[in-house]
């Protein structure tokens, strides 16, 4: 028989502890990342504004590089 841990006076096999740890971690992640229905309804009603949220990456990168070369 393989070695076992004594937890609250009971013998617990290591593989049972491993399975319990995986299940508890999975349940915690599932419950922690779930959204309420109220949030889902509020998010679905708002229209997406693509024109305002676009960012010109090239322009920002050039500005950053220029500011860094000026500092040196």
Contact map, one row per residue, 1 for C-alpha under 8 A:
111000000000000000000000000000000000000000000000000000000000000000000000
111100000000100000000000000000000000000000000000000000000000000000000000
111110000000100000000000000000000000000000000000000000000000000000000000
011111000011110000000000000000000000000000000000000000000000000000000000
001111100111110000000000000000000000000000000000000000000000000000000000
000111111111000000000000000000000000000000000000000000000000000000000000
000011111111000000000000000000000000000000000000000000000000000000000000
000001111100000000000000000000000000000000000000000000000000000000000000
000001111110000000000000000000000000000000000000000000000000000000000000
000011111111000000000000000000000000000000000000000000000000000000000000
000111101111100000000000000000000000000000000000000000000000000000000000
000111100111110110000000000000000000000000000000000000000000000000000000
011110000011111110000000000000000000000000000000000000000000000000000000
000110000001111111000000000000000000000000000000000000000000000000000000
000000000000111111100000000000000000000000000000000000000000000000000000
000000000001111111110000000000000000000000000000000000000000000000000000
000000000001111111111000000000000000000000000000000000000000000000000000
000000000000011111111100000000000000000000000000000000000000000000000000
000000000000001111111110000000000000000000000000000000000000000000000000
000000000000000111111111000000000000000000000000000000000000000000000000
000000000000000011111111100000000000000000000000000000000000000000000000
000000000000000001111111110000000000000000000000000000000000000000000000
000000000000000000111111111000000000000000000000000000000000000000000000
000000000000000000011111111100000000000000000000000000000000000000000000
000000000000000000001111111110000000000000000000000000000000000000000000
000000000000000000000111111111000000000000000000000000000000000000000000
000000000000000000000011111111100000000000000000000000000000000000000000
000000000000000000000001111111110000000000000000000000000000000000000000
000000000000000000000000111111111000000000000000000000000000000000000000
000000000000000000000000011111111100000000000000000000000000000000000000
000000000000000000000000001111111100000000000000000000000000000000000000
000000000000000000000000000111111100000000000000000000000000000000000000
000000000000000000000000000011111110000000000000000000000000000000000000
000000000000000000000000000001111111000000000000000000000000000000000000
000000000000000000000000000000001111101100000000000000000000000000000000
000000000000000000000000000000000111111100000000000000000000000000000000
000000000000000000000000000000000011111110000000000000000000000000000000
000000000000000000000000000000000001111111000000000000000000000000000000
000000000000000000000000000000000011111111100000000000000000000000000000
000000000000000000000000000000000011111111110000000000000000000000000000
000000000000000000000000000000000000111111111000000000000000000000000000
000000000000000000000000000000000000011111111100000000000000000000000000
000000000000000000000000000000000000001111111100000000000000000000000000
000000000000000000000000000000000000000111111110000000000000000000000000
000000000000000000000000000000000000000011111110000000000000000000000000
000000000000000000000000000000000000000001111111000000000000000000000000
000000000000000000000000000000000000000000011111100000000000000000000000
000000000000000000000000000000000000000000000111110000000000000000000000
000000000000000000000000000000000000000000000011111110000000000000000000
000000000000000000000000000000000000000000000001111111000000000000000000
000000000000000000000000000000000000000000000000111111000000000000000000
000000000000000000000000000000000000000000000000111111000000000000000000
000000000000000000000000000000000000000000000000111111100000000000000000
000000000000000000000000000000000000000000000000011111110000000000000000
000000000000000000000000000000000000000000000000000011111000000000000000
000000000000000000000000000000000000000000000000000001111111000000000000
000000000000000000000000000000000000000000000000000000111111100000000000
000000000000000000000000000000000000000000000000000000011111110000000000
000000000000000000000000000000000000000000000000000000011111111000000000
000000000000000000000000000000000000000000000000000000011111111100000000
000000000000000000000000000000000000000000000000000000001111111110000000
000000000000000000000000000000000000000000000000000000000111111111000000
000000000000000000000000000000000000000000000000000000000011111111100000
000000000000000000000000000000000000000000000000000000000001111111110000
000000000000000000000000000000000000000000000000000000000000111111111000
000000000000000000000000000000000000000000000000000000000000011111111100
000000000000000000000000000000000000000000000000000000000000001111111110
000000000000000000000000000000000000000000000000000000000000000111111111
000000000000000000000000000000000000000000000000000000000000000011111111
000000000000000000000000000000000000000000000000000000000000000001111111
000000000000000000000000000000000000000000000000000000000000000000111111
000000000000000000000000000000000000000000000000000000000000000000011111
